[in-house]
């Protein structure tokens, strides 16, 4: 028994945590990420790689069903915690650590689990990473093949360890619980593609799947129902799962410019992580955390300026993000998008960081209520892209937390 406890304590030092954000609880999710990394733990990109499932906020019916499915897919030993507010994070993670070290409890959990994994509910989608099929580590989004982890469709680059050609960082039935829209299912719940006509009039297989709502580096609550021919999205529909009912708490937590700047750094970290530059993502997260903790503004301004210069100098980011879904003034008018989204994905990343710096410079004033943009604009922007590129484009939109207006919030 002593050896068992010793091995358990050693394993806990390398705990991987999968974080699920309930819409409207991004401040709690940011605090969870900060405490996870401070402990020397890692963020898990999929339930198969996770030891702890941390749910930020209280999910309602739809998202709760997704969370339950993720929990069922996690191997043991495992722990699950719900965290309602940032100040409760430390105690919750300590409780998860104690639960992982409780050998008797883990043995009882193992005995109570079904022998075979449950087939996913194809009316809901968790859309998690594939990863293990090609031998890649779930926990690493570091460089591969000398190109910052970016290969394939755009400049021969893989976006942060995501797989293209139908994977795109997503898991198929039996792994991540994606919706397949009533398609015929083979044994073990594997979806079968249906035939459809492509743009050249030839018949091609069409696969229906979902991106979201619990996908890493993905806006909380957003679901994109995609139809793919090959690895290209030919049609998409956007919707929300359990959006926040109102903006109370949002106004108190984000109306000031410092929190707005922190949110932009958080979005930049998502995009940089997806692009495979984990060092840049870590720097953006550190700036975000410092802003949320009311650190020295002068130092944060300098750090933000250095990060922006590094992004601008990076040939890898230029190679992978340049000319990815460029938007002209006419495009912005047609889609109802704000002017700061003009240009390609790289331009939008630089704009995101520049606007964060502008927020810091005007931190003594309150910011205006963000502008609302229809969800349909997101669906239109991903059509014609592969799954990995679609995730990069969504991350470049600098989205704010969703509300029950069924619209996407922009600053």
Protein Blocks (a to p, Z undefined) as FASTA:
>chain_A
ZZmmmmmmmmmmmcccdddddehilmmmmmmmmmmmmnopacdfbfklpfbdcdedjddf
klmmmmmmmmmmpccdddddddfbfklmmmmmmmmmmmmmmmmlmmmmmmmpcfbdcddd
fkbcfkiafklmnopafkbccdeehigopghjeooiaeehiaeehlnopacehklopaee
hpacdehhiacddddddfkopacddddddedjkbghiaehiacddddehjacfbdcddde
hiafblghjlmmmmpmklmmmmmmmmmmmmmmmnopaklmmmmmmmmmmmmnopafklmm
mmmmmmmmmmmmmmklmmmmgopapadfklmmmnopafklgccfklmmmmmmmmmmmmmm
mmmbccdddddddfklmmmmmgopafklmmmmmmmnopacddfkopacdZZ
